[in-house]
Amino acid sequence: MEKDQLPALEYVMRNKVPVTDVGTMMGGAGYRADVFAAAANFLKKREKEYVLVLHMQIPLSLLLLRLLSYAVFC
């Protein structure tokens, strides 16, 4: 993970990946999400939408609505 990608990693860790209880982790049970893969997916999706906006294949207003829905529902 590069230094400029750390904010995305922090965002994903706080808002996208479910937190596992410490007792569950110590017991070896439960699902442990790969935060690095989640951050890479998040960055890839953002870059793809940015490219679509640059080529005007998607209206800027629609992109803003998508970003707002990510912030509200995620």
PQR file of N, CA, C, O and H, with PARSE charges and radii, in Angstrom:
ATOM      1  N   MET A   1       0.852  -1.168   0.000 -0.4000 1.5000
ATOM      2  CA  MET A   1       0.000   0.000   0.000 -0.0000 2.0000
ATOM      3  C   MET A   1       0.897   1.229   0.000  0.5500 1.7000
ATOM      4  O   MET A   1       1.785   1.376   0.840 -0.5500 1.4000
ATOM      5  N   GLU A   2       0.644   2.095  -0.951 -0.4000 1.5000
ATOM      6  CA  GLU A   2       1.417   3.333  -1.076 -0.0000 2.0000
ATOM      7  C   GLU A   2       0.909   4.378  -0.075  0.5500 1.7000
ATOM      8  O   GLU A   2      -0.217   4.304   0.418 -0.5500 1.4000
ATOM      9  H   GLU A   2      -0.077   1.976  -1.633  0.4000 1.0000
ATOM     10  N   LYS A   3       1.776   5.346   0.203 -0.4000 1.5000
ATOM     11  CA  LYS A   3       1.444   6.387   1.172 -0.0000 2.0000
ATOM     12  C   LYS A   3       0.200   7.170   0.767  0.5500 1.7000
ATOM     13  O   LYS A   3      -0.606   7.534   1.623 -0.5500 1.4000
ATOM     14  H   LYS A   3       2.691   5.405  -0.197  0.4000 1.0000
ATOM     15  N   ASP A   4       0.034   7.435  -0.542 -0.4000 1.5000
ATOM     16  CA  ASP A   4      -1.118   8.217  -0.991 -0.0000 2.0000
ATOM     17  C   ASP A   4      -2.423   7.420  -0.961  0.5500 1.7000
ATOM     18  O   ASP A   4      -3.496   7.994  -1.152 -0.5500 1.4000
ATOM     19  H   ASP A   4       0.689   7.139  -1.238  0.4000 1.0000
ATOM     20  N   GLN A   5      -2.350   6.116  -0.726 -0.4000 1.5000
ATOM     21  CA  GLN A   5      -3.538   5.274  -0.649 -0.0000 2.0000
ATOM     22  C   GLN A   5      -4.012   5.045   0.784  0.5500 1.7000
ATOM     23  O   GLN A   5      -5.054   4.426   1.001 -0.5500 1.4000
ATOM     24  H   GLN A   5      -1.479   5.650  -0.571  0.4000 1.0000
ATOM     25  N   LEU A   6      -3.262   5.535   1.753 -0.4000 1.5000
ATOM     26  CA  LEU A   6      -3.626   5.323   3.158 -0.0000 2.0000
ATOM     27  C   LEU A   6      -4.972   5.936   3.554  0.5500 1.7000
ATOM     28  O   LEU A   6      -5.698   5.319   4.334 -0.5500 1.4000
ATOM     29  H   LEU A   6      -2.415   6.038   1.577  0.4000 1.0000
ATOM     30  N   PRO A   7      -5.342   7.130   3.052 -0.5600 1.5000
ATOM     31  CA  PRO A   7      -6.668   7.642   3.401  0.2800 2.0000
ATOM     32  C   PRO A   7      -7.803   6.714   2.960  0.5500 1.7000
ATOM     33  O   PRO A   7      -8.798   6.564   3.669 -0.5500 1.4000
ATOM     34  N   ALA A   8      -7.650   6.096   1.791 -0.4000 1.5000
ATOM     35  CA  ALA A   8      -8.677   5.150   1.325 -0.0000 2.0000
ATOM     36  C   ALA A   8      -8.727   3.932   2.240  0.5500 1.7000
ATOM     37  O   ALA A   8      -9.810   3.438   2.556 -0.5500 1.4000
ATOM     38  H   ALA A   8      -6.842   6.218   1.215  0.4000 1.0000
ATOM     39  N   LEU A   9      -7.565   3.445   2.666 -0.4000 1.5000
ATOM     40  CA  LEU A   9      -7.518   2.309   3.583 -0.0000 2.0000
ATOM     41  C   LEU A   9      -8.207   2.648   4.900  0.5500 1.7000
ATOM     42  O   LEU A   9      -8.978   1.848   5.429 -0.5500 1.4000
ATOM     43  H   LEU A   9      -6.686   3.846   2.409  0.4000 1.0000
ATOM     44  N   GLU A  10      -7.928   3.826   5.421 -0.4000 1.5000
ATOM     45  CA  GLU A  10      -8.557   4.251   6.673 -0.0000 2.0000
ATOM     46  C   GLU A  10     -10.069   4.366   6.518  0.5500 1.7000
ATOM     47  O   GLU A  10     -10.815   3.944   7.402 -0.5500 1.4000
ATOM     48  H   GLU A  10      -7.301   4.476   4.991  0.4000 1.0000
ATOM     49  N   TYR A  11     -10.531   4.936   5.397 -0.4000 1.5000
ATOM     50  CA  TYR A  11     -11.970   5.072   5.154 -0.0000 2.0000
ATOM     51  C   TYR A  11     -12.642   3.705   5.095  0.5500 1.7000
ATOM     52  O   TYR A  11     -13.701   3.499   5.689 -0.5500 1.4000
ATOM     53  H   TYR A  11      -9.926   5.279   4.679  0.4000 1.0000
ATOM     54  N   VAL A  12     -12.025   2.783   4.382 -0.4000 1.5000
ATOM     55  CA  VAL A  12     -12.599   1.447   4.245 -0.0000 2.0000
ATOM     56  C   VAL A  12     -12.632   0.738   5.598  0.5500 1.7000
ATOM     57  O   VAL A  12     -13.609   0.067   5.928 -0.5500 1.4000
ATOM     58  H   VAL A  12     -11.165   2.951   3.900  0.4000 1.0000
ATOM     59  N   MET A  13     -11.566   0.888   6.374 -0.4000 1.5000
ATOM     60  CA  MET A  13     -11.520   0.232   7.688 -0.0000 2.0000
ATOM     61  C   MET A  13     -12.590   0.779   8.623  0.5500 1.7000
ATOM     62  O   MET A  13     -13.159   0.032   9.418 -0.5500 1.4000
ATOM     63  H   MET A  13     -10.772   1.434   6.106  0.4000 1.0000
ATOM     64  N   ARG A  14     -12.867   2.069   8.535 -0.4000 1.5000
ATOM     65  CA  ARG A  14     -13.846   2.678   9.433 -0.0000 2.0000
ATOM     66  C   ARG A  14     -15.286   2.519   8.968  0.5500 1.7000
ATOM     67  O   ARG A  14     -16.194   2.411   9.792 -0.5500 1.4000
ATOM     68  H   ARG A  14     -12.405   2.677   7.889  0.4000 1.0000
ATOM     69  N   ASN A  15     -15.506   2.504   7.644 -0.4000 1.5000
ATOM     70  CA  ASN A  15     -16.871   2.600   7.137 -0.0000 2.0000
ATOM     71  C   ASN A  15     -17.373   1.417   6.332  0.5500 1.7000
ATOM     72  O   ASN A  15     -18.585   1.234   6.219 -0.5500 1.4000
ATOM     73  H   ASN A  15     -14.768   2.592   6.975  0.4000 1.0000
ATOM     74  N   LYS A  16     -16.497   0.613   5.773 -0.4000 1.5000
ATOM     75  CA  LYS A  16     -16.941  -0.439   4.858 -0.0000 2.0000
ATOM     76  C   LYS A  16     -16.806  -1.847   5.423  0.5500 1.7000
ATOM     77  O   LYS A  16     -17.656  -2.700   5.168 -0.5500 1.4000
ATOM     78  H   LYS A  16     -15.512   0.761   5.865  0.4000 1.0000
ATOM     79  N   VAL A  17     -15.760  -2.095   6.177 -0.4000 1.5000
ATOM     80  CA  VAL A  17     -15.466  -3.446   6.664 -0.0000 2.0000
ATOM     81  C   VAL A  17     -16.076  -3.628   8.056  0.5500 1.7000
ATOM     82  O   VAL A  17     -15.864  -2.801   8.942 -0.5500 1.4000
ATOM     83  H   VAL A  17     -15.069  -1.402   6.383  0.4000 1.0000
ATOM     84  N   PRO A  18     -16.837  -4.718   8.245 -0.5600 1.5000
ATOM     85  CA  PRO A  18     -17.429  -4.945   9.566  0.2800 2.0000
ATOM     86  C   PRO A  18     -16.359  -5.244  10.616  0.5500 1.7000
ATOM     87  O   PRO A  18     -15.365  -5.914  10.340 -0.5500 1.4000
ATOM     88  N   VAL A  19     -16.584  -4.739  11.808 -0.4000 1.5000
ATOM     89  CA  VAL A  19     -15.645  -4.932  12.912 -0.0000 2.0000
ATOM     90  C   VAL A  19     -15.945  -6.267  13.591  0.5500 1.7000
ATOM     91  O   VAL A  19     -17.095  -6.590  13.889 -0.5500 1.4000
ATOM     92  H   VAL A  19     -17.392  -4.194  12.033  0.4000 1.0000
ATOM     93  N   THR A  20     -14.884  -7.030  13.825 -0.4000 1.5000
ATOM     94  CA  THR A  20     -15.026  -8.313  14.502 -0.0000 2.0000
ATOM     95  C   THR A  20     -14.728  -8.132  15.983  0.5500 1.7000
ATOM     96  O   THR A  20     -13.764  -7.458  16.344 -0.5500 1.4000
ATOM     97  H   THR A  20     -13.949  -6.768  13.583  0.4000 1.0000
ATOM     98  N   ASP A  21     -15.533  -8.717  16.827 -0.4000 1.5000
ATOM     99  CA  ASP A  21     -15.349  -8.661  18.269 -0.0000 2.0000
ATOM    100  C   ASP A  21     -14.020  -9.320  18.646  0.5500 1.7000
ATOM    101  O   ASP A  21     -13.639 -10.333  18.059 -0.5500 1.4000
ATOM    102  H   ASP A  21     -16.316  -9.265  16.533  0.4000 1.0000
ATOM    103  N   VAL A  22     -13.313  -8.743  19.628 -0.4000 1.5000
ATOM    104  CA  VAL A  22     -12.012  -9.262  20.046 -0.0000 2.0000
ATOM    105  C   VAL A  22     -12.136 -10.688  20.572  0.5500 1.7000
ATOM    106  O   VAL A  22     -11.277 -11.524  20.291 -0.5500 1.4000
ATOM    107  H   VAL A  22     -13.622  -7.920  20.105  0.4000 1.0000
ATOM    108  N   GLY A  23     -13.175 -10.973  21.318 -0.4000 1.5000
ATOM    109  CA  GLY A  23     -13.372 -12.327  21.840 -0.0000 2.0000
ATOM    110  C   GLY A  23     -13.547 -13.337  20.719  0.5500 1.7000
ATOM    111  O   GLY A  23     -13.054 -14.462  20.807 -0.5500 1.4000
ATOM    112  H   GLY A  23     -13.873 -10.294  21.546  0.4000 1.0000
ATOM    113  N   THR A  24     -14.234 -12.945  19.689 -0.4000 1.5000
ATOM    114  CA  THR A  24     -14.425 -13.821  18.536 -0.0000 2.0000
ATOM    115  C   THR A  24     -13.095 -14.053  17.824  0.5500 1.7000
ATOM    116  O   THR A  24     -12.793 -15.171  17.407 -0.5500 1.4000
ATOM    117  H   THR A  24     -14.635 -12.032  19.618  0.4000 1.0000
ATOM    118  N   MET A  25     -12.302 -12.989  17.690 -0.4000 1.5000
ATOM    119  CA  MET A  25     -11.000 -13.129  17.037 -0.0000 2.0000
ATOM    120  C   MET A  25     -10.080 -14.046  17.839  0.5500 1.7000
ATOM    121  O   MET A  25      -9.390 -14.894  17.272 -0.5500 1.4000
ATOM    122  H   MET A  25     -12.547 -12.081  18.029  0.4000 1.0000
ATOM    123  N   MET A  26     -10.075 -13.870  19.154 -0.4000 1.5000
ATOM    124  CA  MET A  26      -9.196 -14.685  20.002 -0.0000 2.0000
ATOM    125  C   MET A  26      -9.614 -16.144  19.982  0.5500 1.7000
ATOM    126  O   MET A  26      -8.772 -17.029  20.141 -0.5500 1.4000
ATOM    127  H   MET A  26     -10.635 -13.181  19.614  0.4000 1.0000
ATOM    128  N   GLY A  27     -10.880 -16.407  19.793 -0.4000 1.5000
ATOM    129  CA  GLY A  27     -11.367 -17.771  19.731 -0.0000 2.0000
ATOM    130  C   GLY A  27     -11.139 -18.426  18.383  0.5500 1.7000
ATOM    131  O   GLY A  27     -11.347 -19.630  18.236 -0.5500 1.4000
ATOM    132  H   GLY A  27     -11.563 -15.688  19.664  0.4000 1.0000
ATOM    133  N   GLY A  28     -10.714 -17.651  17.398 -0.4000 1.5000
ATOM    134  CA  GLY A  28     -10.434 -18.202  16.082 -0.0000 2.0000
ATOM    135  C   GLY A  28     -11.653 -18.317  15.192  0.5500 1.7000
ATOM    136  O   GLY A  28     -11.552 -18.810  14.069 -0.5500 1.4000
ATOM    137  H   GLY A  28     -10.544 -16.673  17.517  0.4000 1.0000
ATOM    138  N   ALA A  29     -12.784 -17.878  15.665 -0.4000 1.5000
ATOM    139  CA  ALA A  29     -14.010 -17.958  14.868 -0.0000 2.0000
ATOM    140  C   ALA A  29     -14.298 -16.596  14.253  0.5500 1.7000
ATOM    141  O   ALA A  29     -13.658 -15.597  14.581 -0.5500 1.4000
ATOM    142  H   ALA A  29     -12.866 -17.477  16.577  0.4000 1.0000
ATOM    143  N   GLY A  30     -15.251 -16.581  13.375 -0.4000 1.5000
ATOM    144  CA  GLY A  30     -15.677 -15.315  12.794 -0.0000 2.0000
ATOM    145  C   GLY A  30     -14.977 -15.014  11.495  0.5500 1.7000
ATOM    146  O   GLY A  30     -13.976 -15.636  11.139 -0.5500 1.4000
ATOM    147  H   GLY A  30     -15.771 -17.393  13.108  0.4000 1.0000
ATOM    148  N   TYR A  31     -15.523 -14.052  10.801 -0.4000 1.5000
ATOM    149  CA  TYR A  31     -15.027 -13.647   9.490 -0.0000 2.0000
ATOM    150  C   TYR A  31     -14.060 -12.491   9.656  0.5500 1.7000
ATOM    151  O   TYR A  31     -14.374 -11.506  10.324 -0.5500 1.4000
ATOM    152  H   TYR A  31     -16.336 -13.546  11.090  0.4000 1.0000
ATOM    153  N   ARG A  32     -12.893 -12.604   9.054 -0.4000 1.5000
ATOM    154  CA  ARG A  32     -11.907 -11.526   9.092 -0.0000 2.0000
ATOM    155  C   ARG A  32     -11.745 -10.995   7.674  0.5500 1.7000
ATOM    156  O   ARG A  32     -11.188 -11.672   6.810 -0.5500 1.4000
ATOM    157  H   ARG A  32     -12.638 -13.405   8.511  0.4000 1.0000
ATOM    158  N   ALA A  33     -12.222  -9.811   7.443 -0.4000 1.5000
ATOM    159  CA  ALA A  33     -12.192  -9.219   6.102 -0.0000 2.0000
ATOM    160  C   ALA A  33     -10.779  -8.757   5.750  0.5500 1.7000
ATOM    161  O   ALA A  33     -10.017  -8.344   6.625 -0.5500 1.4000
ATOM    162  H   ALA A  33     -12.675  -9.261   8.145  0.4000 1.0000
ATOM    163  N   ASP A  34     -10.442  -8.830   4.482 -0.4000 1.5000
ATOM    164  CA  ASP A  34      -9.159  -8.338   3.981 -0.0000 2.0000
ATOM    165  C   ASP A  34      -9.319  -6.855   3.662  0.5500 1.7000
ATOM    166  O   ASP A  34      -9.863  -6.491   2.619 -0.5500 1.4000
ATOM    167  H   ASP A  34     -11.061  -9.165   3.772  0.4000 1.0000
ATOM    168  N   VAL A  35      -8.843  -6.005   4.566 -0.4000 1.5000
ATOM    169  CA  VAL A  35      -9.028  -4.563   4.401 -0.0000 2.0000
ATOM    170  C   VAL A  35      -8.216  -4.023   3.234  0.5500 1.7000
ATOM    171  O   VAL A  35      -8.607  -3.033   2.614 -0.5500 1.4000
ATOM    172  H   VAL A  35      -8.402  -6.301   5.413  0.4000 1.0000
ATOM    173  N   PHE A  36      -7.089  -4.660   2.927 -0.4000 1.5000
ATOM    174  CA  PHE A  36      -6.266  -4.193   1.812 -0.0000 2.0000
ATOM    175  C   PHE A  36      -6.959  -4.456   0.481  0.5500 1.7000
ATOM    176  O   PHE A  36      -6.925  -3.611  -0.414 -0.5500 1.4000
ATOM    177  H   PHE A  36      -6.771  -5.463   3.430  0.4000 1.0000
ATOM    178  N   ALA A  37      -7.584  -5.614   0.347 -0.4000 1.5000
ATOM    179  CA  ALA A  37      -8.343  -5.919  -0.869 -0.0000 2.0000
ATOM    180  C   ALA A  37      -9.557  -4.996  -0.984  0.5500 1.7000
ATOM    181  O   ALA A  37      -9.888  -4.535  -2.076 -0.5500 1.4000
ATOM    182  H   ALA A  37      -7.612  -6.300   1.074  0.4000 1.0000
ATOM    183  N   ALA A  38     -10.217  -4.726   0.140 -0.4000 1.5000
ATOM    184  CA  ALA A  38     -11.373  -3.832   0.132 -0.0000 2.0000
ATOM    185  C   ALA A  38     -10.952  -2.418  -0.276  0.5500 1.7000
ATOM    186  O   ALA A  38     -11.660  -1.755  -1.034 -0.5500 1.4000
ATOM    187  H   ALA A  38      -9.948  -5.100   1.027  0.4000 1.0000
ATOM    188  N   ALA A  39      -9.802  -1.955   0.227 -0.4000 1.5000
ATOM    189  CA  ALA A  39      -9.310  -0.629  -0.143 -0.0000 2.0000
ATOM    190  C   ALA A  39      -8.943  -0.580  -1.623  0.5500 1.7000
ATOM    191  O   ALA A  39      -9.208   0.420  -2.290 -0.5500 1.4000
ATOM    192  H   ALA A  39      -9.227  -2.493   0.843  0.4000 1.0000
ATOM    193  N   ALA A  40      -8.341  -1.641  -2.140 -0.4000 1.5000
ATOM    194  CA  ALA A  40      -7.990  -1.687  -3.561 -0.0000 2.0000
ATOM    195  C   ALA A  40      -9.245  -1.647  -4.428  0.5500 1.7000
ATOM    196  O   ALA A  40      -9.271  -0.954  -5.444 -0.5500 1.4000
ATOM    197  H   ALA A  40      -8.126  -2.453  -1.598  0.4000 1.0000
ATOM    198  N   ASN A  41     -10.290  -2.385  -4.036 -0.4000 1.5000
ATOM    199  CA  ASN A  41     -11.560  -2.352  -4.772 -0.0000 2.0000
ATOM    200  C   ASN A  41     -12.182  -0.962  -4.731  0.5500 1.7000
ATOM    201  O   ASN A  41     -12.689  -0.470  -5.739 -0.5500 1.4000
ATOM    202  H   ASN A  41     -10.269  -2.948  -3.210  0.4000 1.0000
ATOM    203  N   PHE A  42     -12.141  -0.337  -3.571 -0.4000 1.5000
ATOM    204  CA  PHE A  42     -12.687   1.005  -3.410 -0.0000 2.0000
ATOM    205  C   PHE A  42     -11.971   1.993  -4.331  0.5500 1.7000
ATOM    206  O   PHE A  42     -12.618   2.792  -5.009 -0.5500 1.4000
ATOM    207  H   PHE A  42     -11.729  -0.736  -2.751  0.4000 1.0000
ATOM    208  N   LEU A  43     -10.638   1.938  -4.357 -0.4000 1.5000
ATOM    209  CA  LEU A  43      -9.864   2.842  -5.206 -0.0000 2.0000
ATOM    210  C   LEU A  43     -10.104   2.566  -6.685  0.5500 1.7000
ATOM    211  O   LEU A  43     -10.171   3.497  -7.488 -0.5500 1.4000
ATOM    212  H   LEU A  43     -10.113   1.289  -3.807  0.4000 1.0000
ATOM    213  N   LYS A  44     -10.234   1.291  -7.049 -0.4000 1.5000
ATOM    214  CA  LYS A  44     -10.485   0.924  -8.440 -0.0000 2.0000
ATOM    215  C   LYS A  44     -11.838   1.461  -8.904  0.5500 1.7000
ATOM    216  O   LYS A  44     -11.969   1.966 -10.019 -0.5500 1.4000
ATOM    217  H   LYS A  44     -10.179   0.535  -6.396  0.4000 1.0000
ATOM    218  N   LYS A  45     -12.845   1.343  -8.028 -0.4000 1.5000
ATOM    219  CA  LYS A  45     -14.185   1.837  -8.376 -0.0000 2.0000
ATOM    220  C   LYS A  45     -14.184   3.356  -8.535  0.5500 1.7000
ATOM    221  O   LYS A  45     -14.810   3.891  -9.449 -0.5500 1.4000
ATOM    222  H   LYS A  45     -12.738   0.932  -7.123  0.4000 1.0000
ATOM    223  N   ARG A  46     -13.477   4.046  -7.640 -0.4000 1.5000
ATOM    224  CA  ARG A  46     -13.402   5.505  -7.731 -0.0000 2.0000
ATOM    225  C   ARG A  46     -12.687   5.942  -8.996  0.5500 1.7000
ATOM    226  O   ARG A  46     -13.110   6.895  -9.651 -0.5500 1.4000
ATOM    227  H   ARG A  46     -12.969   3.611  -6.896  0.4000 1.0000
ATOM    228  N   GLU A  47     -11.602   5.253  -9.348 -0.4000 1.5000
ATOM    229  CA  GLU A  47     -10.859   5.606 -10.549 -0.0000 2.0000
ATOM    230  C   GLU A  47     -11.695   5.374 -11.804  0.5500 1.7000
ATOM    231  O   GLU A  47     -11.659   6.174 -12.738 -0.5500 1.4000
ATOM    232  H   GLU A  47     -11.258   4.479  -8.815  0.4000 1.0000
ATOM    233  N   LYS A  48     -12.448   4.275 -11.820 -0.4000 1.5000
ATOM    234  CA  LYS A  48     -13.306   3.973 -12.969 -0.0000 2.0000
ATOM    235  C   LYS A  48     -14.369   5.060 -13.145  0.5500 1.7000
ATOM    236  O   LYS A  48     -14.613   5.504 -14.267 -0.5500 1.4000
ATOM    237  H   LYS A  48     -12.477   3.625 -11.061  0.4000 1.0000
ATOM    238  N   GLU A  49     -14.996   5.488 -12.066 -0.4000 1.5000
ATOM    239  CA  GLU A  49     -16.006   6.538 -12.156 -0.0000 2.0000
ATOM    240  C   GLU A  49     -15.386   7.871 -12.558  0.5500 1.7000
ATOM    241  O   GLU A  49     -16.003   8.655 -13.279 -0.5500 1.4000
ATOM    242  H   GLU A  49     -14.798   5.127 -11.155  0.4000 1.0000
ATOM    243  N   TYR A  50     -14.172   8.126 -12.095 -0.4000 1.5000
ATOM    244  CA  TYR A  50     -13.480   9.365 -12.465 -0.0000 2.0000
ATOM    245  C   TYR A  50     -13.206   9.392 -13.971  0.5500 1.7000
ATOM    246  O   TYR A  50     -13.375  10.426 -14.618 -0.5500 1.4000
ATOM    247  H   TYR A  50     -13.670   7.490 -11.509  0.4000 1.0000
ATOM    248  N   VAL A  51     -12.790   8.270 -14.514 -0.4000 1.5000
ATOM    249  CA  VAL A  51     -12.530   8.179 -15.952 -0.0000 2.0000
ATOM    250  C   VAL A  51     -13.827   8.375 -16.732  0.5500 1.7000
ATOM    251  O   VAL A  51     -13.826   9.046 -17.765 -0.5500 1.4000
ATOM    252  H   VAL A  51     -12.652   7.430 -13.989  0.4000 1.0000
ATOM    253  N   LEU A  52     -14.921   7.806 -16.261 -0.4000 1.5000
ATOM    254  CA  LEU A  52     -16.205   7.987 -16.941 -0.0000 2.0000
ATOM    255  C   LEU A  52     -16.616   9.451 -16.968  0.5500 1.7000
ATOM    256  O   LEU A  52     -17.168   9.925 -17.961 -0.5500 1.4000
ATOM    257  H   LEU A  52     -14.921   7.262 -15.423  0.4000 1.0000
ATOM    258  N   VAL A  53     -16.353  10.162 -15.895 -0.4000 1.5000
ATOM    259  CA  VAL A  53     -16.693  11.585 -15.843 -0.0000 2.0000
ATOM    260  C   VAL A  53     -15.799  12.359 -16.804  0.5500 1.7000
ATOM    261  O   VAL A  53     -16.266  13.269 -17.490 -0.5500 1.4000
ATOM    262  H   VAL A  53     -15.904   9.778 -15.088  0.4000 1.0000
ATOM    263  N   LEU A  54     -14.518  12.005 -16.857 -0.4000 1.5000
ATOM    264  CA  LEU A  54     -13.608  12.708 -17.762 -0.0000 2.0000
ATOM    265  C   LEU A  54     -14.024  12.541 -19.211  0.5500 1.7000
ATOM    266  O   LEU A  54     -13.895  13.475 -20.003 -0.5500 1.4000
ATOM    267  H   LEU A  54     -14.139  11.266 -16.300  0.4000 1.0000
ATOM    268  N   HIS A  55     -14.513  11.382 -19.565 -0.4000 1.5000
ATOM    269  CA  HIS A  55     -14.942  11.131 -20.933 -0.0000 2.0000
ATOM    270  C   HIS A  55     -16.417  11.477 -21.136  0.5500 1.7000
ATOM    271  O   HIS A  55     -16.980  11.235 -22.203 -0.5500 1.4000
ATOM    272  H   HIS A  55     -14.618  10.623 -18.922  0.4000 1.0000
ATOM    273  N   MET A  56     -17.028  12.040 -20.110 -0.4000 1.5000
ATOM    274  CA  MET A  56     -18.424  12.487 -20.140 -0.0000 2.0000
ATOM    275  C   MET A  56     -19.392  11.376 -20.552  0.5500 1.7000
ATOM    276  O   MET A  56     -20.400  11.626 -21.213 -0.5500 1.4000
ATOM    277  H   MET A  56     -16.571  12.236 -19.242  0.4000 1.0000
ATOM    278  N   GLN A  57     -19.072  10.171 -20.157 -0.4000 1.5000
ATOM    279  CA  GLN A  57     -19.997   9.070 -20.389 -0.0000 2.0000
ATOM    280  C   GLN A  57     -21.035   9.004 -19.287  0.5500 1.7000
ATOM    281  O   GLN A  57     -22.050   8.321 -19.416 -0.5500 1.4000
ATOM    282  H   GLN A  57     -18.254   9.968 -19.619  0.4000 1.0000
ATOM    283  N   ILE A  58     -20.778   9.710 -18.216 -0.4000 1.5000
ATOM    284  CA  ILE A  58     -21.724   9.760 -17.115 -0.0000 2.0000
ATOM    285  C   ILE A  58     -21.831  11.237 -16.687  0.5500 1.7000
ATOM    286  O   ILE A  58     -20.804  11.888 -16.499 -0.5500 1.4000
ATOM    287  H   ILE A  58     -19.953  10.265 -18.111  0.4000 1.0000
ATOM    288  N   PRO A  59     -23.006  11.756 -16.537 -0.5600 1.5000
ATOM    289  CA  PRO A  59     -23.143  13.155 -16.110  0.2800 2.0000
ATOM    290  C   PRO A  59     -22.578  13.367 -14.708  0.5500 1.7000
ATOM    291  O   PRO A  59     -22.688  12.497 -13.844 -0.5500 1.4000
ATOM    292  N   LEU A  60     -21.986  14.508 -14.501 -0.4000 1.5000
ATOM    293  CA  LEU A  60     -21.387  14.825 -13.214 -0.0000 2.0000
ATOM    294  C   LEU A  60     -22.421  14.785 -12.094  0.5500 1.7000
ATOM    295  O   LEU A  60     -22.102  14.366 -10.981 -0.5500 1.4000
ATOM    296  H   LEU A  60     -21.897  15.214 -15.203  0.4000 1.0000
ATOM    297  N   SER A  61     -23.641  15.208 -12.362 -0.4000 1.5000
ATOM    298  CA  SER A  61     -24.678  15.197 -11.330 -0.0000 2.0000
ATOM    299  C   SER A  61     -24.995  13.775 -10.882  0.5500 1.7000
ATOM    300  O   SER A  61     -25.257  13.539  -9.703 -0.5500 1.4000
ATOM    301  H   SER A  61     -23.900  15.548 -13.266  0.4000 1.0000
ATOM    302  N   LEU A  62     -24.974  12.824 -11.822 -0.4000 1.5000
ATOM    303  CA  LEU A  62     -25.214  11.428 -11.466 -0.0000 2.0000
ATOM    304  C   LEU A  62     -24.077  10.889 -10.602  0.5500 1.7000
ATOM    305  O   LEU A  62     -24.317  10.130  -9.664 -0.5500 1.4000
ATOM    306  H   LEU A  62     -24.762  13.016 -12.780  0.4000 1.0000
ATOM    307  N   LEU A  63     -22.847  11.273 -10.913 -0.4000 1.5000
ATOM    308  CA  LEU A  63     -21.713  10.851 -10.098 -0.0000 2.0000
ATOM    309  C   LEU A  63     -21.839  11.403  -8.679  0.5500 1.7000
ATOM    310  O   LEU A  63     -21.583  10.694  -7.706 -0.5500 1.4000
ATOM    311  H   LEU A  63     -22.651  11.890 -11.675  0.4000 1.0000
ATOM    312  N   LEU A  64     -22.234  12.668  -8.567 -0.4000 1.5000
ATOM    313  CA  LEU A  64     -22.398  13.255  -7.237 -0.0000 2.0000
ATOM    314  C   LEU A  64     -23.477  12.531  -6.443  0.5500 1.7000
ATOM    315  O   LEU A  64     -23.327  12.318  -5.240 -0.5500 1.4000
ATOM    316  H   LEU A  64     -22.442  13.244  -9.357  0.4000 1.0000
ATOM    317  N   LEU A  65     -24.557  12.156  -7.108 -0.4000 1.5000
ATOM    318  CA  LEU A  65     -25.606  11.382  -6.424 -0.0000 2.0000
ATOM    319  C   LEU A  65     -25.072  10.033  -5.963  0.5500 1.7000
ATOM    320  O   LEU A  65     -25.399   9.586  -4.864 -0.5500 1.4000
ATOM    321  H   LEU A  65     -24.679  12.329  -8.085  0.4000 1.0000
ATOM    322  N   ARG A  66     -24.257   9.377  -6.786 -0.4000 1.5000
ATOM    323  CA  ARG A  66     -23.669   8.100  -6.391 -0.0000 2.0000
ATOM    324  C   ARG A  66     -22.760   8.267  -5.185  0.5500 1.7000
ATOM    325  O   ARG A  66     -22.814   7.473  -4.246 -0.5500 1.4000
ATOM    326  H   ARG A  66     -23.991   9.741  -7.679  0.4000 1.0000
ATOM    327  N   LEU A  67     -21.924   9.300  -5.210 -0.4000 1.5000
ATOM    328  CA  LEU A  67     -21.011   9.519  -4.087 -0.0000 2.0000
ATOM    329  C   LEU A  67     -21.778   9.818  -2.808  0.5500 1.7000
ATOM    330  O   LEU A  67     -21.399   9.348  -1.735 -0.5500 1.4000
ATOM    331  H   LEU A  67     -21.880   9.945  -5.973  0.4000 1.0000
ATOM    332  N   LEU A  68     -22.851  10.593  -2.910 -0.4000 1.5000
ATOM    333  CA  LEU A  68     -23.669  10.879  -1.738 -0.0000 2.0000
ATOM    334  C   LEU A  68     -24.345   9.621  -1.217  0.5500 1.7000
ATOM    335  O   LEU A  68     -24.457   9.434  -0.006 -0.5500 1.4000
ATOM    336  H   LEU A  68     -23.158  10.975  -3.781  0.4000 1.0000
ATOM    337  N   SER A  69     -24.796   8.756  -2.119 -0.4000 1.5000
ATOM    338  CA  SER A  69     -25.447   7.520  -1.676 -0.0000 2.0000
ATOM    339  C   SER A  69     -24.448   6.591  -1.007  0.5500 1.7000
ATOM    340  O   SER A  69     -24.802   5.878  -0.067 -0.5500 1.4000
ATOM    341  H   SER A  69     -24.705   8.907  -3.103  0.4000 1.0000
ATOM    342  N   TYR A  70     -23.187   6.586  -1.482 -0.4000 1.5000
ATOM    343  CA  TYR A  70     -22.152   5.785  -0.823 -0.0000 2.0000
ATOM    344  C   TYR A  70     -21.939   6.286   0.607  0.5500 1.7000
ATOM    345  O   TYR A  70     -21.810   5.496   1.542 -0.5500 1.4000
ATOM    346  H   TYR A  70     -22.899   7.164  -2.245  0.4000 1.0000
ATOM    347  N   ALA A  71     -21.904   7.612   0.758 -0.4000 1.5000
ATOM    348  CA  ALA A  71     -21.657   8.175   2.077 -0.0000 2.0000
ATOM    349  C   ALA A  71     -22.810   7.931   3.027  0.5500 1.7000
ATOM    350  O   ALA A  71     -22.590   7.712   4.218 -0.5500 1.4000
ATOM    351  H   ALA A  71     -22.008   8.254  -0.001  0.4000 1.0000
ATOM    352  N   VAL A  72     -24.039   7.964   2.525 -0.4000 1.5000
ATOM    353  CA  VAL A  72     -25.213   7.816   3.380 -0.0000 2.0000
ATOM    354  C   VAL A  72     -25.517   6.361   3.703  0.5500 1.7000
ATOM    355  O   VAL A  72     -25.805   6.030   4.853 -0.5500 1.4000
ATOM    356  H   VAL A  72     -24.218   8.142   1.557  0.4000 1.0000
ATOM    357  N   PHE A  73     -25.456   5.493   2.704 -0.4000 1.5000
ATOM    358  CA  PHE A  73     -25.905   4.114   2.885 -0.0000 2.0000
ATOM    359  C   PHE A  73     -24.805   3.140   3.251  0.5500 1.7000
ATOM    360  O   PHE A  73     -25.106   1.993   3.579 -0.5500 1.4000
ATOM    361  H   PHE A  73     -25.222   5.762   1.770  0.4000 1.0000
ATOM    362  N   CYS A  74     -23.548   3.541   3.210 -0.4000 1.5000
ATOM    363  CA  CYS A  74     -22.463   2.608   3.507 -0.0000 2.0000
ATOM    364  C   CYS A  74     -21.862   2.853   4.865  0.5500 1.7000
ATOM    365  O   CYS A  74     -20.935   2.149   5.266 -0.5500 1.4000
ATOM    366  H   CYS A  74     -23.304   4.473   2.943  0.4000 1.0000
TER
END
